[in-house]
Amino acid sequence: MFGLYGLVIYLGIAIIGAGIVALLVVVALAVGLVTHPIRTLALVFHKLAVLAAGLALILALVVWFCTDHAKPDFVPCFWGSVGVIVASILIRVFAEWILERPTRAERRAMKRAAASTFDSHL
C-alpha cells in the first residue's frame, strides 16, 4: 500500500513542477512579446513547426505501414502528412532566418563600430 502512496506523492510533485515550468514559460513569452515581439513569434513558430513535423512524420509512418494502400483515405492522409512536413520545414527555415538576423540595435551598433574604426584610420 505504501507504493501507491509514494506514487501519488511523486506524481503530485511532478504535476506541481510541470505547473511551475508552464507558468515560467508563460511569463517568458509575455516578457518576450513585449521586448522582442517578432523574435518571440518566430521562436514560437519555430517550436510549433518542429512539433507539427514530428507528429506528421509519425502519422505518415503509421498510415504507410498500418493502413491498406487500396483504401480511399490512404492517399490524402499520407500526402497530407508529407505536405505538413514540407510546410513545417519551410516555416522553420524562415523562423531560423528571423532568429539569426541581427536586431536593429545590433545593426546600429555595427554601423557605429564600423564608422569609428573608419574615422580612427583617417
N, C-alpha and C positions, 0 to 999 in steps of 0.2 A: 504494500500500500504506500510505503514511503516513496517508491519510484514514481508513482502517479503525482504525488505532491511535489516532488522535485521537478518533474516535467512541467507542471503548472507554473512553478516559480521561474524556471528557466524560460518558458515561453512568455511569461509576463515581463521578464527583464528584456527579452528580445523585442517584444512589442513596444515597450517604453523606449528602448534605444532607437527603433525604427521611427517612432513618432518624433523623437528629438532630431534625428537626421532629416526627416521630412520638413520639420519646422525650420531648421537651418538652411535647407535648400530654398524654401520659400523666401526667407529673409535675404539670402544671397541673390535670388532672382529679382526681388524688389529693389535692392540696392543697385544691382547691375543695370536694371531698366532705367533707373534714374540717372546714373552716371554715364553709362555707355549703352544706349538703347539698341543701336544697330548690331554691335558686337554681341550683346546678350541674346538678341533674337537669332543671330547667326549660330551661336553656341547651342541654343535650344533646338534649332532645326538640324544642326549637325548631329546631335544626340538622337533626335527622333528619326532621322534618316537611317542611322545605324540600326536602331531598334526595328524599324519597318522592314529594312532589307533582311535582317536576321529572321524575322518571323515569316517573311515571304519566301525565303530560302527553305525554311522548314516545311512550309505548306507545299512548295513546289516538289520537294523530295517525297513528302507523304503522298501527294497526288500521283507522282510518277511511279512510285513503287507499290502503292496500295490501292490504286484505282484501275479499273478496267479501261483501257485506252479507247475502247469502242463506245463507251458511254458518251452521251452528248454534252455532259457538263465537264468533261476532261479538258477539252481544248481551251475554253475561256478561263477555267480555273488555273491551268498550268501557265498559259501565256500571260494571264493577268498577273500572276506571281512574278514572272520574268520581267514584265513591264514595271512592276513596283520596284524590283531590284535595280533596274536600269535608271528609273527616275530617282531612286534614293542615292545612287552613285553620283548622278548629276547634281542633285541638291547638296550632297556632301562636298563635292568639288567646289561649288560656288561658295558654300559657307566657309570652307577652308581658305579660299581666296580672301574672303572678307576678314577672317580672323588673322591671317598672316599679313595683311596690308597695314602699313603704319597708320596710326591715327593722325588727325590733323595737327595736334600738338607735337607729335613726333616729327612730322614733316616740317613744321615751322622750326623746330629745334635743329633739324638737319640743315635747313637753309641758313639759319643763323651761324651754325658751326662752319658751314662752307664759306659764308661771307667773311667770317672773322679770320679764317685761315688765308683767304684770298687777300684781305686787307693787310695782314701781317707780312705777306710776301712783297708788298709794294714798297 
